[in-house]
Amino acid sequence: MMEEEEFEFAEDLESILHLTPEVQLAIEQVFPSEDPLDRAEFNAVEYINTLFPTEQALEEAQIAIQLLFGKIKDIKDKAEKSEQMVKEITRDIKQLDHAKRHLTTSITTLNHLHMLAGGVDSLEAMTRKRQYGEVANLLQGVVNVLEHFHKYMGIPQIRQLSERVKAAQSELGTQILADFEEAFPSQGSKRPGGPSNVLRDACLVANVLDPRIKQEIIKKFIRQHLSEYLVLFQENQDVAWLDKIDRRYAWIKRQLVDYEEKYGRMFPEEWCMTERIAVEFCHITRVELAKVMRTRAKEIEVKLLLFAIQRTTNFEGLLAKRFTGCTLTDIPGQKRPESPLDPTNPFLEDEPGEDVGTEKDADLPRKPKAPDNPFHGIVSKCFEPHLYVYIESQDKNLGELIDRFVADFRAQGPPKAGTEEGGAVLPSCADLFVYYKKCMVQCSQLSTGEPMIALTTIFQKFLREYAWKILSGNLPKSSSNSGGLTITSLLKEKEGSEVAKFTVDELCLICSILSTAEYCLATTQQLEEKLKEKVDKVLVERINLTGEMDTFSTVISNSIQLLVQDLDAACDPALTAMSKMPWQSVEHVGDQSPYVTSIIMHIKQNVPIIRDNLASTRKYFTQFCIKFTNSFIPKFINHLFRCKPISMVGAEQLLLDTHSLKTVLLDLPSIGSQVLRKAPASYTKIVVKGMTRAEMILKVVMAPHEPPVVFVDNYIKLLADGNPETFQKILDMKGLKRSEQSSMLELFRQRLPTPPSGAEGGPSLSFSAPTPEQESSRIRKLEKLIKKRL
């Protein structure tokens, strides 16, 4: 069974591996071979029989294999013996390497020990002889050598040498301090000693000793060097007061020059002794000035304080030019520049140029910018507790400035129409912000902390006062209606016979106040950003001028509202006359009615004046146009509803008038202008929507009310208003009786389309626009008449 299975497996394998003659030929061409195993007709049985034709040949092959295995085993044994031999050889070499390394270490250690022992002896001898020059070099070498013996401190001899080195260092420190004390005694203002080579070498030794020795030398020398200053400028001395603060800085300048000449080479350059003396002088001066100002606080007045701060900041700037500030522990941060707003905006100019120019400004304190001066505030910080004097003076000065603005406005009067000042920004606001910038720069030179917050509070106070006293306080007040007009007089009036409530000069003033408020709004925002840049980062959140900006926004809104109310009120008599005209008795359609002429006249009189005076703030002129249209059109529609009853011809005349007003309103932004500009799309949309509604109302009035269903459907499609009150007003305009109106209203409610599911019912609904076929022939005829007449 096994043989049969093997035979079947062989046949299957042969069928799988059998290749077509074409494939076999291609393989032979790509990989030519003479090996019989690669032949297509290879037969394994024949091949084996060829190699081993007899059983004896097969036995010889097995014997050869056994011999080969024996040789391989012999080679392996020899290789293992060779490896063992190599290990024995390398073990001996490693032992020799360790011995060599230990011997080298021992010799090196003995040399170091010899050097250490000799060095310690020499160090002790040189210390006794004060040979500091040789000690400086030797001590560093001894310390370096001693570091090699840290792991041998358990050996008594090594530990003894280490203790002798420490003792020598301690003795050197005490001896050097004594030498400096003898050369520069701390008592008395005179210095009997002076520089010497011994002390110079002693400083080199101090560099190697405990850092406290160096610090003590520096401390004692500086204290002795400044002892005279403490005596000359005691609190009870006349020169200690702020008016003679220059003498303090002149004294230290002389001392630094004297130090450089006498002692410049005595101390190592890396000790920065000149800077250390200057810094210690600054610390002492700050404490002494603070003490004397606390004692004589009542004598401090603004000019004296600013004088002292100016001289101090100048001195701090001088230090920044002379020294690097490497001895200081903290260096102030930095700040950034800002983008301009307007050519007249004081914050446009760079601050360095702000303080240069007039002789008066030259007296103001200056400071180098914080990133360039690490010494900023090192002395001047003492003035900060007394800056309330400066803040109070600015409060008083700004109060006087606002009062002067009010007085000047009253004396000079409002801007006149037709002049350069007409509609322009009031000069006083530019003066106010220029003064603000001067105060801000000045205060930031004094302090960037709480005083800046206090100054900001004052800025807020007088921004509000300016808005109230100069702007809102000078807006023209609305006068009583220019009444006395009758329907007859209005109908008979000639163009130009009626005067608007505000004069041209008053309109010009309102526009000037509006432009000024806009300037103040934008510049106040710029001021807030500048203040935030000047103040310390932790106080930035307390700078907020939003309330003041809102105040100026309110002035702008009130100014626009006044302009709208004025033009609106000027049109009121004409609209009243329109609603009281006998529209039922109009017999024919003529030119536009007198009330339309009156309205157009007022628009042509007022709008060009307002536009010309708001040329620099065109967006607010656009707001004026939009607000006037939003006010006028609803009022016009309300007066249309009062025109009742209206005959067919009367409705045609009203439709003609409405179209005339619509044309004028669409042209309102550029009316009377030589430069024609397309009105903003937002404005045009409002006019078209509002006046189209008025036209639709009149078209509905003109439509016959019989049959009622057609009339109601036409109303719903033309007017798109589902409010029964509006529908009833239309019926009143048509002159229908109450009995007819009741049935019409009921039918109207029935014909209203059902609101979409989930929608709330409201007084008005949206419907599709009417098609031309749905309008009566009389309405189409009227439209042709209007086009012909226009």
Salt bridges, closest charged atoms under 4 A:
ASP74 OD2 - LYS78 NZ 3.57
ASP77 OD2 - LYS73 NZ 3.64
GLU83 OE2 - LYS87 NZ 4.00
ASP121 OD1 - ARG164 NH2 2.58
GLU124 OE1 - ARG164 NH2 2.86
ASP179 OD1 - ARG130 NE 3.17
ASP201 OD1 - ARG200 NE 3.92
ASP210 OD2 - ARG212 NH2 3.01
GLU216 OE2 - LYS220 NZ 3.98
ASP238 OD2 - LYS244 NZ 3.16
ASP243 OD2 - LYS244 NZ 3.46
ASP246 OD2 - ARG311 NE 3.13
ASP258 OD2 - ARG191 NH2 3.31
ASP258 OD1 - LYS262 NZ 3.48
GLU260 OE2 - ARG322 NH2 3.16
GLU288 OE2 - LYS291 NZ 3.58
GLU299 OE1 - ARG296 NH2 2.82
GLU316 OE1 - HIS376 ND1 3.93
GLU351 OE1 - LYS534 NZ 2.17
GLU354 OE1 - LYS437 NZ 3.70
ASP395 OD1 - LYS461 NZ 3.26
ASP408 OD2 - ARG404 NH1 3.73
GLU450 OE2 - ARG542 NH1 2.73
GLU465 OE1 - LYS469 NZ 3.26
GLU498 OE1 - HIS602 NE2 3.39
GLU528 OE1 - LYS532 NZ 3.99
GLU533 OE1 - ARG336 NE 2.66
GLU548 OE2 - ARG464 NH1 2.52
ASP568 OD2 - LYS635 NZ 3.05
ASP572 OD1 - LYS635 NZ 3.01
GLU652 OE2 - ARG778 NH2 3.31
GLU695 OE2 - HIS659 ND1 3.50
GLU695 OE1 - LYS662 NZ 3.65
ASP713 OD2 - ARG751 NH2 2.72
ASP721 OD2 - ARG693 NH2 2.89
GLU783 OE2 - LYS699 NZ 2.82
